[in-house]
Amino acid sequence: MEVNPYLTFNGTCEEALKFYEQALGAHILTMIKTEGSPAAEHMPPDWGDKIMHARFQLGNNVIMASDAPPGFYSQPAGFSVSISVNDVAEGEKIFNKLAEGGSVKMPYSPTFWAKGFGMCIDRFSIPWMVNCE
């Protein structure tokens, strides 16, 4: 069994994945646009460039994503994507990149369980935790 997070975006999926490539070293494996797919006939005409389905690799993990169809998007809540690293400076660098243009919920700093830990919501509304034990 494999469990993969599936992130939904409000029309910014492609931009977000390209940001994760730059900020996190993610590798986009698949990016299927609505245009040319069977789903296109069920979407508004201006929805063709939106992402119907994508997969990207982050470390040894695969995360899936798409743009939510019109009327189906809801702000992410009740979860965070957690990144664990072995180097405090690397964790801080990753945290700062993710927080850029977003909001910091808990600044990256030492805690009783970790050399570095922080929580933020990126500019695409995805909640992240960065942890260095």
Backbone hydrogen bonds, N-H to C=O, Kabsch-Sander energy under -0.5 kcal/mol:
donor,donor_aa,acceptor,acceptor_aa,energy
7,L,5,P,-0.5
7,L,64,M,-2.9
9,F,66,S,-2.2
11,G,9,F,-1.0
16,A,12,T,-2.7
17,L,13,C,-2.7
18,K,14,E,-2.1
19,F,15,E,-1.9
20,Y,16,A,-2.6
21,E,17,L,-1.9
22,Q,18,K,-1.8
23,A,19,F,-3.5
24,L,20,Y,-2.2
25,G,20,Y,-0.5
25,G,21,E,-1.1
26,A,20,Y,-1.7
27,H,57,Q,-2.5
29,L,55,R,-2.6
30,T,55,R,-2.0
32,I,53,H,-3.2
33,K,31,M,-0.6
34,T,50,K,-2.5
35,E,48,G,-2.6
37,S,34,T,-2.3
40,A,34,T,-0.5
40,A,37,S,-1.5
41,E,38,P,-0.6
42,H,39,A,-1.9
43,M,40,A,-1.5
47,W,44,P,-2.0
48,G,45,P,-0.8
50,K,47,W,-1.7
52,M,32,I,-2.6
52,M,50,K,-0.6
53,H,32,I,-1.5
54,A,65,A,-2.1
55,R,30,T,-2.1
56,F,63,I,-2.9
57,Q,27,H,-3.1
58,L,61,N,-3.0
61,N,58,L,-1.8
63,I,56,F,-3.0
64,M,5,P,-2.8
65,A,54,A,-2.2
66,S,7,L,-1.7
67,D,51,I,-2.9
68,A,9,F,-3.0
72,F,69,P,-2.5
81,V,127,P,-2.8
82,S,80,S,-0.6
83,I,129,M,-3.2
85,V,131,N,-2.5
91,G,87,D,-2.4
92,E,88,V,-2.3
93,K,89,A,-2.3
94,I,90,E,-2.6
95,F,91,G,-2.8
96,N,92,E,-2.6
97,K,93,K,-2.0
98,L,94,I,-2.5
99,A,95,F,-2.4
100,E,96,N,-1.1
102,G,99,A,-2.6
103,S,121,I,-2.6
105,K,103,S,-0.5
105,K,119,M,-2.5
106,M,119,M,-2.4
109,S,117,F,-2.0
111,T,114,A,-2.7
115,K,132,C,-2.1
116,G,132,C,-1.6
117,F,109,S,-1.6
118,G,130,V,-1.9
119,M,106,M,-2.3
120,C,128,W,-2.2
121,I,103,S,-2.9
122,D,126,I,-2.7
125,S,122,D,-2.2
128,W,120,C,-3.5
129,M,81,V,-2.3
130,V,118,G,-2.6
131,N,83,I,-2.9
132,C,116,G,-3.0
